Amino acid sequence: MCLVVFSINNHPIYKFIAIANRDEFYKRPTQKLHWWNDDNILAGKDLKAGGTWMGVTKNGKFGALTNFRSPAEMDVNKKTRGEIVSDYLTSDLPIESFLTNLQQKNNYNGYNLILFDSERVAYFSNKQNSVHFLEEGTYAVSNALLDTPWEKLAVAKKEINDIIENETVFNAEKAFEIMKNKDITVDTELPETGVGLEIERMLSPIFVQSEQYGTRSTTLFLLTHNGHASYEERIYYPTQKIIKIKFIIP
């Protein structure tokens, strides 16, 4: 997962809103959004390493993870980060205990983690190793720390927040279109994450495209104040074919 915009108690109908783009190599095997483990977890699945980038449960738990981009610090021998989300969704531990255990582990490359237990939202990055419970509002995270002002993150956050603040019924189609923005950031505004100028340019749009790597899917989770939820995924292919999957969670 490479860009997540989420909002907490900032809409008259929805308690929690999250929309996210997953960027990955096109050839990496992936299973589309489906129920796992006797219908307990609803998520896509990484079939190479296991785990997921974003998922929910029937009782309203939510987890999402982005990688922290720092190629110089990458260790191929560390565990897959995608297992963190699935571990949380299957855990009976409260957020505090789950994250306390996670703080003691040093066996993952850099990541950002967003956890929601149907009432509270926590943000954690192993680059800071501190837990933050977030107040109401709209936030965004990409491949740096929460709300780092990369241009694509700032644009996505502003435009999604405009929907949240100005439309009584959240316009999902407009939100999906925002997440398909392919505008490239000008060189003077690009971050320096250690991948070189050409790749920084390629990764700078909200919706990433290249010959081998790009935005594979967009996922939208909506949870109302009275507990009704929907989870929708749009899967993209280099051929421009789009698969739409939507689940209503009672």
Number of C-alpha atoms within 10 A of each C-alpha: 24 25 26 28 24 23 24 20 17 18 23 14 16 22 21 27 22 22 24 29 28 21 21 18 13 17 8 11 13 17 11 16 23 15 17 14 8 6 10 14 21 23 26 21 22 17 12 10 15 13 20 26 25 29 26 28 20 16 15 18 19 25 24 23 31 28 22 22 20 16 12 9 10 13 12 9 9 11 14 16 23 23 17 20 24 25 14 22 24 14 11 10 11 10 19 12 11 15 21 13 10 16 16 10 11 11 13 18 21 22 22 24 24 23 23 21 18 16 12 15 22 18 20 22 22 20 13 12 14 12 17 12 14 14 13 14 13 21 19 22 29 27 22 23 22 18 15 13 16 17 19 23 24 17 17 24 22 16 14 25 21 12 17 22 12 10 12 12 12 19 12 16 8 12 20 19 11 17 27 17 15 16 14 18 19 10 12 6 11 17 18 11 16 12 15 10 14 9 12 18 18 17 24 23 22 27 26 24 17 13 8 10 17 21 27 22 24 25 25 21 22 24 19 16 16 9 14 16 22 15 21 19 24 18 19 17 13 15 6 8 8 14 12 13 14 15 15 11 17 10
